[in-house]
Structure formats: C-alpha cells, structure tokens
Amino acid sequence: MDMKKRISMELGDRDPSEVLELDVHSCRSADGEVEGLTDEYKELEFLSMVSVGLSSLAKLPPLPKLHKLEVNNNAISGGLDVLVAKCPSLSYLNLCGNKIKDFAALEALRNLKSLQRLELIGCEVTTLDDYRASVFDLLPQIVYLDGYDPEDNEAPDSEEEDDDDEAGPTGDGDDDDDDDDEDDEGSDGDDVGLSYLMKDGIQDEEDDDDYVEEDDDDEDGAAAAAGVPAGEKRKRAPEDEGEDDDDDDDDDE
C-alpha cells in the first residue's frame, strides 16, 4: 500500500486537525519522500514512518506540536536540518537503521533544543571512534543516546512512564483509610477500656458499701436479738456488772 492511501485509511472520518498520533509503518513511499501528510495535521504529537523507503524528510510538513518521530529502517543519510524548521518541539528522534555515516550529518540537530533522546543504532556513524562521547559533545541537549545516558544509565521506558502517569499515586488513599480505621479502632478500644475500668470502680464502691451495710445490719440484728432498739447501745445486765466487780476484788487481793 502506498503512503497516501495508508494515511487516508488511518485518518478515516476524522478531521486532520483532530489527529494526535499517526502510524503508517510498512507502507511504501513512491519516490522516497513523505507523501499524503499535510500541514492540516497541526495537532500531531507522534508520527511513525518506519520501513517506508524514505530517503529524505524534505517534504515533511510543519508539525509544530510533534514530540516523537520514528523514521527508523529507512535510507535517510542527511538533510536533518528540515526537522529544526518544521518540528521545533521534537524531543525523541529514532534514526536507527538509516544511512547516517558521520557526525556532520547530525550537527543540524544541535538546534533542536527540546531533543532529549536520539536513537542511531544500525547507522554507520556508530562505528566511529569515540562515537558516544562525540555525539554527547556535539549535541549537549541530548540526555539519552541509544537508550543510555553518558554514565550508562538506562533510559526509562516511555510506555511505563505513561502507565505510571495514568495510574497516578497508588496505595496512598488506601493507607490513609487503613490508618483512619486503625485510629477509630484504637479510639473505640480506649473508650471500652475506660468504661470497663470505670464500671469496675463503681462496682468496687458498691461492693464496699454493701460490705459496710452488711456490718450495720449484723449489729442491728444482734441488738434486736438482745431486745435493744436499733441504733442504741445494749445496757449491761446487773449480773454482768457483778462479775466485773468480783474480778476487781480478786485483783485487789
């Protein structure tokens, strides 16, 4: 399928200005140029033209919002200055498997100030001495070259980053709920424990009162048995007094 027909098929019933992503990989360019893509695609942010037989990007229309461009496995050897004029927001460029032979072909990319990731695997330029160091020196805005930074730290996967952004912070809300539940449970436990202790204290006081009352009842019962009204002391019987006197006489002797 040629590129024009493929782009028309991908567009469908949409207006070109509504398209944010366009993937036309594996179709064919008749003359090695970009075909069927116009400046009506002004909102386009991602464009993939992998293995379509491109040898030039000269006919690429202005795409002011394009962030990611994949043109790997084509026959592009230069002319990258067109990207500076037509794709000023470009942050990712995949040129793997093209015919970039020297650093001079990459020099135009220096003016792509937003460019952070560049892929050149499979290009002849990668076989040159000090390839990585030279590219990082030539293009100081580059953060990752062929998937690694100057210290050989691997670049994060873009799909994983998108997934993280969509998912957002996870677990925080649940943790807060759990903490709230634990706090509620702790509060309930404190209330129950306090109530229990208070209840025990009240019960202890009641038990003490019962004990005192029982002693009073015992005294009143004994008094009643002796014929003494409640609350009065029992008088000593005369015979009791005589016994006490006899005890005193014995002591005098």
C-alpha positions as CSV (number, residue, x, y, z in Angstrom):
1,M,0.0,0.0,0.0
2,D,1.4,3.4,-0.9
3,M,1.8,6.1,1.8
4,K,-1.1,8.4,0.6
5,K,-3.6,5.6,0.7
6,R,-2.4,4.4,4.1
7,I,-2.6,7.9,5.6
8,S,-6.1,8.3,4.2
9,M,-7.1,4.9,5.7
10,E,-5.7,5.9,9.1
11,L,-7.5,9.2,9.0
12,G,-10.9,7.7,8.4
13,D,-13.8,10.1,9.1
14,R,-11.7,12.4,11.3
15,D,-10.5,15.8,10.5
16,P,-6.7,16.0,10.2
17,S,-6.6,18.7,12.9
18,E,-8.0,16.1,15.4
19,V,-5.3,13.6,14.9
20,L,-2.7,13.4,17.7
21,E,-1.0,10.1,16.7
22,L,-0.3,8.6,13.2
23,D,1.4,5.3,12.5
24,V,1.9,4.4,8.8
25,H,4.8,1.9,9.2
26,S,5.5,-0.6,6.4
27,C,3.7,1.3,3.7
28,R,5.7,2.4,0.6
29,S,6.8,5.8,-0.5
30,A,6.9,6.0,-4.3
31,D,9.8,8.4,-4.6
32,G,11.5,8.2,-1.2
33,E,9.6,11.4,0.0
34,V,6.9,12.0,2.6
35,E,3.5,11.7,0.8
36,G,-0.1,12.4,1.9
37,L,0.9,14.3,5.0
38,T,-0.1,18.0,5.1
39,D,0.1,21.0,7.4
40,E,-3.5,20.3,8.4
41,Y,-2.1,17.8,10.9
42,K,-1.1,20.7,13.1
43,E,-2.0,18.9,16.4
44,L,0.1,15.8,15.6
45,E,2.3,14.7,18.5
46,F,3.5,11.3,17.4
47,L,4.4,10.1,13.9
48,S,5.8,6.7,12.9
49,M,7.1,6.2,9.4
50,V,9.1,3.0,10.0
51,S,10.3,1.0,6.9
52,V,8.5,3.0,4.3
53,G,11.5,3.6,2.0
54,L,12.2,7.2,2.9
55,S,15.5,8.7,1.7
56,S,14.6,12.3,2.5
57,L,12.5,14.3,5.0
58,A,12.4,17.4,2.8
59,K,8.6,17.2,2.1
60,L,7.7,16.8,5.8
61,P,5.0,19.5,6.5
62,P,5.2,21.8,9.5
63,L,4.3,19.9,12.6
64,P,4.7,22.4,15.5
65,K,3.5,20.0,18.2
66,L,5.3,16.9,17.1
67,H,7.2,15.4,20.1
68,K,8.1,11.9,18.9
69,L,9.3,10.9,15.4
70,E,10.1,7.4,14.3
71,V,11.8,7.0,10.9
72,N,14.0,4.0,11.6
73,N,14.8,1.4,8.9
74,N,14.8,3.8,6.0
75,A,17.5,5.3,3.7
76,I,18.0,8.7,5.2
77,S,21.6,10.0,5.0
78,G,21.3,13.7,5.8
79,G,19.1,16.7,5.4
80,L,18.1,16.7,9.1
81,D,18.0,20.5,9.2
82,V,14.4,20.3,8.0
83,L,13.4,19.0,11.4
84,V,14.7,22.2,13.1
85,A,12.4,24.3,10.9
86,K,9.3,22.1,10.9
87,C,9.4,20.1,14.1
88,P,10.8,22.5,16.7
89,S,9.2,20.7,19.7
90,L,10.8,17.3,18.9
91,S,12.1,15.5,22.0
92,Y,12.5,12.0,20.6
93,L,14.0,11.0,17.3
94,N,14.6,7.4,16.1
95,L,17.0,7.2,13.1
96,C,18.1,3.6,13.7
97,G,18.9,1.6,10.6
98,N,19.4,4.6,8.3
99,K,22.5,5.8,6.3
100,I,23.9,8.3,8.7
101,K,27.7,8.0,8.2
102,D,29.3,10.8,10.1
103,F,29.0,13.4,12.8
104,A,28.5,16.2,10.3
105,A,25.1,14.7,9.3
106,L,24.0,15.1,12.9
107,E,25.2,18.6,13.5
108,A,22.0,20.2,12.4
109,L,20.2,18.5,15.3
110,R,22.1,20.9,17.7
111,N,19.4,23.5,17.1
112,L,16.6,21.1,18.3
113,K,16.7,22.5,21.8
114,S,14.0,20.1,23.1
115,L,15.6,17.0,21.8
116,Q,16.5,14.6,24.7
117,R,16.5,11.1,23.2
118,L,18.3,10.1,20.0
119,E,18.5,6.6,18.5
120,L,21.2,5.8,16.0
121,I,21.7,2.0,16.4
122,G,22.4,0.4,13.0
123,C,23.8,3.6,11.4
124,E,27.4,3.6,10.2
125,V,28.2,6.6,12.4
126,T,28.0,4.3,15.5
127,T,31.2,2.5,14.3
128,L,33.3,5.6,14.5
129,D,35.9,6.1,17.3
130,D,34.6,7.8,20.5
131,Y,31.1,7.7,18.9
132,R,29.1,8.2,22.1
133,A,31.3,10.8,23.7
134,S,31.4,12.7,20.4
135,V,27.7,12.7,20.0
136,F,27.1,13.9,23.5
137,D,29.7,16.7,22.9
138,L,28.1,17.6,19.6
139,L,24.5,17.6,21.0
140,P,24.7,18.8,24.6
141,Q,20.9,18.8,25.0
142,I,20.8,15.0,24.5
143,V,20.1,13.1,27.7
144,Y,19.9,9.6,26.3
145,L,21.8,8.2,23.2
146,D,20.7,4.7,22.0
147,G,18.9,4.2,25.3
148,Y,21.6,5.3,27.8
149,D,22.9,8.5,29.3
150,P,26.6,9.4,29.4
151,E,27.1,7.4,32.6
152,D,25.5,4.3,31.0
153,N,22.3,4.6,33.0
154,E,19.4,3.1,31.0
155,A,16.6,5.4,29.9
156,P,13.1,4.8,31.4
157,D,10.7,3.0,29.2
158,S,8.2,5.6,27.8
159,E,5.3,3.2,28.0
160,E,6.0,2.6,31.7
161,E,6.1,6.3,32.3
162,D,2.7,6.7,30.6
163,D,1.3,3.9,32.7
164,D,2.6,5.5,35.9
165,D,1.1,8.8,34.9
166,E,-2.3,7.3,34.2
167,A,-2.3,5.2,37.4
168,G,-1.2,8.1,39.5
169,P,-0.1,7.7,43.1
170,T,-1.3,4.3,44.3
171,G,-1.9,3.0,47.8
172,D,-1.9,6.4,49.5
173,G,-5.6,6.6,49.7
174,D,-6.0,3.1,51.0
175,D,-3.3,3.6,53.5
176,D,-5.0,6.7,54.8
177,D,-8.2,4.8,55.1
178,D,-6.5,2.0,56.9
179,D,-4.9,4.4,59.3
180,D,-8.2,6.0,59.9
181,D,-9.7,2.6,60.6
182,E,-6.9,1.8,63.0
183,D,-7.4,5.1,64.7
184,D,-11.1,4.5,65.0
185,E,-10.5,1.1,66.4
186,G,-8.0,2.4,68.8
187,S,-10.4,5.1,70.0
188,D,-13.1,2.5,70.4
189,G,-10.8,0.3,72.3
190,D,-9.8,3.2,74.7
191,D,-13.5,4.0,75.3
192,V,-14.3,0.4,76.0
193,G,-11.3,0.1,78.3
194,L,-12.2,3.3,80.2
195,S,-15.8,2.3,80.5
196,Y,-14.7,-1.1,81.8
197,L,-12.4,0.4,84.4
198,M,-15.0,2.9,85.5
199,K,-17.5,0.2,85.7
200,D,-15.1,-1.9,87.8
201,G,-14.5,1.2,90.1
202,I,-18.2,1.8,90.5
203,Q,-18.7,-1.9,91.3
204,D,-15.9,-1.9,93.8
205,E,-17.5,1.1,95.6
206,E,-20.9,-0.6,95.5
207,D,-19.3,-3.8,96.9
208,D,-17.7,-1.7,99.7
209,D,-21.0,-0.1,100.5
210,D,-22.6,-3.5,100.6
211,Y,-20.0,-4.7,103.0
212,V,-20.5,-1.7,105.4
213,E,-24.2,-2.1,105.2
214,E,-23.9,-5.8,106.0
215,D,-21.9,-4.9,109.1
216,D,-24.5,-2.4,110.2
217,D,-27.2,-5.0,109.6
218,D,-25.3,-7.5,111.7
219,E,-25.0,-5.1,114.6
220,D,-28.7,-4.1,114.3
221,G,-29.6,-7.8,114.2
222,A,-27.6,-8.6,117.3
223,A,-29.2,-5.6,119.1
224,A,-32.6,-6.7,118.1
225,A,-32.0,-10.1,119.4
226,A,-31.0,-8.6,122.8
227,G,-34.1,-6.6,122.9
228,V,-32.4,-3.3,122.3
229,P,-33.8,-0.9,119.7
230,A,-31.8,-0.3,116.6
231,G,-29.2,2.4,117.0
232,E,-28.9,2.2,120.8
233,K,-26.2,0.5,122.8
234,R,-27.2,-2.5,124.8
235,K,-27.1,-1.9,128.5
236,R,-25.1,-4.2,130.7
237,A,-27.1,-6.5,132.9
238,P,-26.6,-6.3,136.7
239,E,-25.2,-9.7,136.8
240,D,-22.6,-8.6,134.2
241,E,-21.7,-5.7,136.5
242,G,-21.3,-8.0,139.5
243,E,-19.0,-10.2,137.6
244,D,-16.8,-7.2,136.8
245,D,-16.8,-6.2,140.5
246,D,-15.7,-9.7,141.6
247,D,-12.9,-9.5,139.1
248,D,-11.8,-6.2,140.6
249,D,-11.8,-7.6,144.2
250,D,-9.8,-10.5,143.1
251,D,-7.3,-8.2,141.6
252,D,-7.0,-6.2,145.0
253,E,-6.3,-9.3,146.9
